[in-house]
Amino acid sequence: MDGDTLRMALSANASPRVVRLVSLEWPPYVGEQLPGQGASAMVLRKALAAAGLELHIEFMPWARVLETVRADTSYLGYFPEYYTEAQEDLFLFSQPMGASVLAFAEQRARPVPWARLEQLAPYRVGVVQGYVNSREFDALVAANVLQTEPVVDDRTNLRKLASGRLRLAVIDVMVFNYLLALDPSLTPLAGTLRLQEQRLEEKTLHVCLRKGPAGEAVLRALNSALAGLDIHAEQAAALAAMTPSSSSH
């Protein structure tokens, strides 16, 4: 698809050359006040720039992201998102633009050993409302084998975990390390909380674009640009620019 065709497709949705997306506060991947608006935003902005496009991000709570994109056609989509088959009916998924590793956070003084997720049935596990977790974990929740306690964000989960109201919380490894090292409201908890060594799943991160000519045009341009990048190296470099080097295990 040539540049003129791409700009014509975009013009019906937003200003030519500007891709308007919605995102959330999820440091260090995305955040309005983060350097470059976060590691994922830095990777995406570089890929779009290679396609001759500019990125504009509107930040809002995750619970409003999908609702906003569905209702407001001035936004072409949202990011970052884990791949889910359910969302494929609604959005076009880009090629991977990064990766996220999920694990359980717990109190150092009250570890919860497990070999199979079913063994966690006696506990209420903290999750963020609307987030996709590991495939196996979410399947067990849907089957009422595991109990969850949804909250609005990862910070709330970590506070509840530290206070003893939860025994476990699902969280991205980099998000945990970032918050415990750099969020002033959570750094006092670094000696109380830790990540389990056992990982739940590594998931790829994507841009979700609205179905239609504009979304299809940007998807082709973006995927072509992403194919020319070493995504692992790009994400690692972007994360290193804003994430402490020491791990908070």
C-alpha positions in Angstrom: 0.0 0.0 0.0 1.6 3.3 -1.0 1.7 6.4 1.1 -1.2 8.3 -0.7 -3.5 5.3 -0.2 -2.6 5.1 3.4 -3.2 8.8 4.1 -6.6 8.6 2.3 -7.6 5.7 4.5 -6.5 7.5 7.6 -8.2 10.8 6.7 -11.6 9.4 7.4 -10.6 8.5 10.9 -8.1 11.2 12.0 -5.7 13.8 10.8 -3.6 12.5 7.9 -0.4 10.8 9.1 -1.6 10.8 12.8 -2.6 7.5 14.4 -4.8 8.2 17.5 -4.7 5.3 20.0 -5.9 4.8 23.6 -3.7 3.4 26.3 -3.5 3.0 30.1 -1.1 3.7 32.9 1.0 0.5 33.0 4.5 1.5 33.8 7.1 0.9 32.6 5.4 -0.2 29.3 3.1 2.9 29.0 2.4 6.0 31.0 1.7 9.6 30.2 4.6 10.9 32.4 7.1 8.2 31.5 10.1 9.0 29.3 8.8 8.6 25.7 5.4 7.7 27.3 6.8 4.2 28.1 8.7 1.4 26.6 5.9 0.1 24.4 5.1 3.6 23.2 8.7 4.1 22.3 8.8 0.9 20.2 5.4 1.7 18.6 6.4 5.3 17.8 9.6 4.2 16.1 7.7 1.6 14.0 5.0 4.1 12.9 7.7 6.8 12.2 9.3 4.3 9.8 6.0 4.1 8.0 5.7 7.9 7.9 3.1 8.1 10.6 2.8 10.0 13.9 1.5 8.5 17.1 -1.0 10.3 19.5 -1.9 8.6 22.7 -4.9 9.3 25.0 -4.4 7.8 28.5 -7.3 6.6 30.6 -8.1 3.8 33.1 -8.1 0.3 31.5 -11.8 -0.2 32.3 -12.6 2.7 29.9 -10.2 1.8 27.1 -12.3 -0.7 25.2 -15.5 1.2 25.8 -13.9 4.4 24.4 -12.4 2.7 21.3 -15.8 1.1 20.5 -17.8 4.3 21.0 -15.4 7.0 19.6 -14.4 6.4 16.0 -11.8 9.2 16.2 -9.6 6.6 17.9 -8.2 3.9 15.6 -7.5 1.4 18.4 -5.6 0.8 21.6 -2.4 -0.8 22.9 -0.7 -2.7 24.4 -2.9 -5.8 24.4 -2.2 -9.5 24.9 -3.5 -11.7 22.0 -6.9 -13.1 22.8 -9.1 -15.0 20.3 -12.2 -13.2 21.7 -10.9 -9.8 20.7 -10.2 -10.9 17.1 -13.9 -10.6 16.4 -13.7 -6.9 17.2 -10.1 -5.7 16.3 -7.2 -6.3 14.0 -4.1 -7.5 15.9 -0.7 -6.2 14.8 2.4 -8.4 14.8 4.1 -8.6 18.2 5.6 -5.3 19.4 7.0 -6.7 22.6 6.5 -9.3 25.3 5.3 -9.5 28.9 6.0 -12.2 31.5 3.4 -12.9 34.1 4.0 -14.2 37.6 2.5 -14.2 41.1 3.5 -11.7 43.7 3.3 -12.8 47.3 4.5 -11.8 50.8 8.0 -12.9 51.6 6.9 -14.1 55.0 3.9 -16.1 53.7 5.0 -18.0 50.5 2.4 -20.0 48.7 4.1 -23.0 47.0 2.3 -24.8 44.2 3.0 -27.3 41.4 -0.4 -27.1 39.7 -2.7 -24.0 39.5 -5.6 -26.0 40.9 -3.7 -26.2 44.2 -4.5 -22.4 44.6 -8.2 -23.0 44.9 -8.3 -22.2 48.6 -6.9 -18.7 48.0 -8.4 -15.5 46.5 -6.0 -14.3 43.9 -5.8 -10.6 43.1 -6.2 -9.6 39.4 -6.8 -6.3 37.6 -10.3 -6.0 36.3 -10.4 -6.5 32.5 -6.9 -7.8 32.2 -6.1 -11.0 30.4 -4.0 -13.4 32.5 -2.4 -16.7 31.5 -4.6 -19.0 29.4 -4.7 -21.8 32.0 -5.3 -19.4 34.9 -8.3 -17.7 33.1 -9.7 -21.0 32.1 -9.7 -22.2 35.7 -11.3 -19.0 36.8 -14.0 -19.4 34.2 -14.6 -23.0 35.4 -14.9 -21.6 39.0 -11.9 -23.6 40.1 -9.9 -20.5 41.1 -11.2 -17.5 43.0 -10.2 -14.0 42.0 -10.6 -10.5 43.5 -10.6 -7.9 40.8 -9.2 -4.4 41.5 -8.7 -1.3 39.4 -4.9 -1.5 39.0 -1.7 -3.3 40.0 -0.9 -0.8 42.7 -4.1 -1.7 44.6 -3.3 -5.4 44.3 0.2 -4.9 45.8 -1.2 -2.8 48.7 -3.8 -5.5 49.5 -1.2 -8.2 49.2 1.1 -6.4 51.7 -1.8 -5.8 54.2 -2.6 -9.6 54.1 -6.0 -9.2 52.4 -4.6 -11.3 49.5 -2.1 -14.1 49.4 -1.3 -13.9 45.7 -1.7 -11.4 42.9 -1.0 -11.8 39.2 1.3 -9.2 37.8 3.8 -8.6 35.0 7.4 -9.0 36.2 8.7 -5.7 34.8 5.7 -3.8 36.3 6.3 -5.4 39.7 10.0 -4.4 39.6 9.3 -0.9 38.4 6.6 -0.2 41.0 8.5 -1.5 44.0 11.6 0.4 43.0 10.2 3.7 41.7 6.7 4.3 43.0 7.0 6.3 46.2 3.8 4.9 47.6 5.0 1.3 47.1 8.8 1.4 47.7 8.3 0.8 51.4 6.8 -2.6 50.5 9.9 -3.9 48.7 11.0 -5.7 51.9 7.6 -7.3 52.3 6.7 -8.5 48.8 8.4 -10.6 46.2 7.8 -12.3 42.9 7.6 -16.1 42.8 10.4 -17.6 40.7 7.8 -19.7 38.9 6.4 -17.9 35.9 2.8 -18.2 34.7 3.3 -17.3 31.0 5.1 -15.1 28.5 2.7 -13.2 26.4 3.2 -11.1 23.3 2.1 -7.5 23.2 0.1 -6.1 20.3 -1.7 -3.0 18.9 -5.4 -3.6 18.4 -6.8 -1.6 15.5 -10.4 -0.9 14.5 -11.7 -3.0 11.6 -12.2 -1.1 8.4 -10.1 0.6 5.7 -8.2 2.9 8.1 -7.3 0.1 10.5 -6.3 -2.2 7.7 -4.1 0.5 6.1 -2.3 1.2 9.3 -2.0 -2.5 10.1 -0.2 -3.2 6.9 2.2 -0.3 7.3 2.8 -1.1 11.0 3.4 -4.8 10.4 5.9 -4.0 7.6 7.8 -1.6 9.9 7.8 -4.0 12.9 9.2 -6.7 10.6 12.2 -4.5 10.1 12.9 -4.1 13.8 14.5 -6.4 16.3 11.6 -6.2 18.7 13.3 -8.0 21.6 16.2 -5.6 21.4 14.0 -2.5 20.9 11.9 -3.4 24.0 14.9 -4.2 26.1 16.6 -0.9 25.3 13.4 1.0 26.0 12.8 -0.7 29.3 16.4 -0.2 30.3 15.9 3.6 29.8 13.3 3.7 32.6 13.6 0.5 34.7 15.9 -0.2 37.6 18.6 -2.8 36.8 18.2 -4.7 40.0 15.4 -7.2 40.4 13.0 -7.0 43.3 12.7 -10.8 44.0 
